[in-house]
Amino acid sequence: EGRGEERRAEERRVEEGRGEDEWRWCEERLVELFVTSTLTVHLAAAEARVLAVSFLLGVSADPTSKDRWNGTPLDDALRGGTLYHHYCGKLIQGNSVHHAAATCVEASR
């Protein structure tokens, strides 16, 4: 029983550390966000940075943007094989739908 508690405590420390690392990663790239949020969301998706992807989409990064290879952030997330890449893909997919709807509304004005 003691080992199970130790393992859960260690897992929590790892997850908390990953969150801190992601926020640090995101902060380091805020300058990039203002220069080109397109490249930043592509990079965050490719590196499976879930919190960074969430943050960037929350500040209106375009989830349908194309990079120089004509790929989208979703393409970048799908190329990765980890669970975190999958989470990034789900975030981008959900946000792509909202982005497309907002674009249609703006175009009809």
Secondary structure as GFF3:
##gff-version 3
##sequence-region A 1 109
A	DSSP	alpha_helix	2	28	.	.	.	ID=ss1
A	DSSP	alpha_helix	30	46	.	.	.	ID=ss2
A	DSSP	alpha_helix	50	58	.	.	.	ID=ss3
A	DSSP	alpha_helix	73	79	.	.	.	ID=ss4
A	DSSP	alpha_helix	83	107	.	.	.	ID=ss5
###
